[in-house]
Amino acid sequence: MSQTTLNVDYLVVGAGAVGMAFADTILTESDATIAIVDRYAKPGGHWNSAYPFVQLHQPSQFYGVSSKELSQGRLEQGTLNEGLNELATGAEVSAYFDDVMRHQFLPSGRVQFFPMCDYQSDGRFVSKVSGEVFQANAGKIVDATFLKTKVPSTHTPNFAIDEGVRFMPLNDLPKVTDQPDKYVIVGGGKTGIDACLWLLGMGCPPERIQWIRPRDAWLLNRENAQPTDDFFFQVFNAQAGMMESAAEATDFDDLFRRLEECGYFVRIDPNCTPEMFHGATISLRELDVLRQITDVVRLGRITHLGAQTITFEQGELPVQPNTLFVDCSARPYDDLPELPVFDGKLITPQMLRSYQPVFSAAMIAHLDLSYPDDAAKNALATPVPPPESDKEFANFTAISMTNQYLWSQDAALSEWILHNRLDGFSQMVKNAAGDPKKEAVLARMSKNGFNAVMNLTKLYQQYQQEEAA
């Protein structure tokens, strides 16, 4: 098989949201050439294999590429997110990325897209359709697959399943025609939440749902993530409360108590202390609906799923006749190594701001174009590791806040953030100037920011020491 050689400034591996956001900023702010390689037939990454009823968890204003709006500027109506900024569906997100590729990237003449290709290494990739081999001689290689989101359809459960057990990924739930007497949702994270909400929304009685939640999660109140001026006090009072809580907490129990009291954190079951935090968001109406499910199993993770018995880390339960198990147990991310964002020819996009991977990808592209060397770039780009346990909230938040402070000390970067569509909140802060009530809320944040970072760092270091002992 012959080999085709490409000469480009950037080779972006992965056409998911992160790769697309990175490429968009390069295309907008430079005259560089870009090759984008992806294993799917269309851009969008994990959205190509997401479950049919998936939606964004945060408002559409936060998502996509910097140069093109995803949101239609509407509020949700007739849903459990009534009155909040719209959440794009999976189909809308997929269509959006396809539109960006076909009508912005490719017509520029500076972007080449290679779908249905397996990337190997060192700029080499192979078409899964034709077998053609490509070698990209690139100035920079961008690994936009590092934050690879895991989805139910491609997840292999880490427990044994006996033959004959009705078990399916969440993607197949809407295809069910032989209705079970019992739905068992396996997994306590955001995917499990979505499965339960969908079943309840389709009219399934709560008593027909059993929810296996090895760990409960701290969740973010979606009302606190609304990037429009109408929600100013909701958003920034929650942020100020978070910073005050972080600055004053004496230990983790005290921290989480304070975060719940100020409305920053919520939980499904007020009688169960969460041990997990993945940064998932939820509306208060969704929370009320989920509380209708009372058959909740907390016996640790499943170790064996038999036709008659479910074996857990901490016990066993019988399997009821005509039961359907729905797999929602995939972790959002695999364990990630610690890597710098900028390392010579290699760029590894990671989160620089908590909860915002696409904004972070756009900023990383801007930093690469605007700063002289890796040291200067990495000084502004400390990775924010995705959290797994509740305690990791402290490290996750402290690094993000430190990054935000460093950006605020760079006038040119602050100006870029202010006008970047994916930022969300800087314009709200600017618009607050001259309003004494709004300025008072922002002053609470400013007053507690430094102490919050210091205390969160101290608490997390103490936790690490205890874990290592």
Secondary structure by P-SEA (a helix, b strand, c coil): cbbbbbbccbbbccccaaaaaaaaaaaacccbbbbbbbcccccccccccccccccccccccccccccccccccccccccccccccccccaaaaaaaaaaaaacccccccccccccccccccccbbbbccccbbbbbbccbbbcccccccccccccccccccccccccccccccccccccccbbbbccccaaaaaaaaaaaaaccccccbbbbccccccccccccccccccaaaaaaaaaaaaaaaaaccccaaaaaaaaaaacccccccccccccccccccccaaaaaaaacccccccccccccccccbbbcccbbbbbccbbbbbcccccccccccccccccccbbbbcccccccaaaaaaaaaaaaaccccaaaaaaacccccccccccaaaaaaaaaaaaaaaaaacaaaaaaaaaccccccaaaaaaacccaaaaaaaaaaaacaaaaaaaaaaaaaaaaaaaac
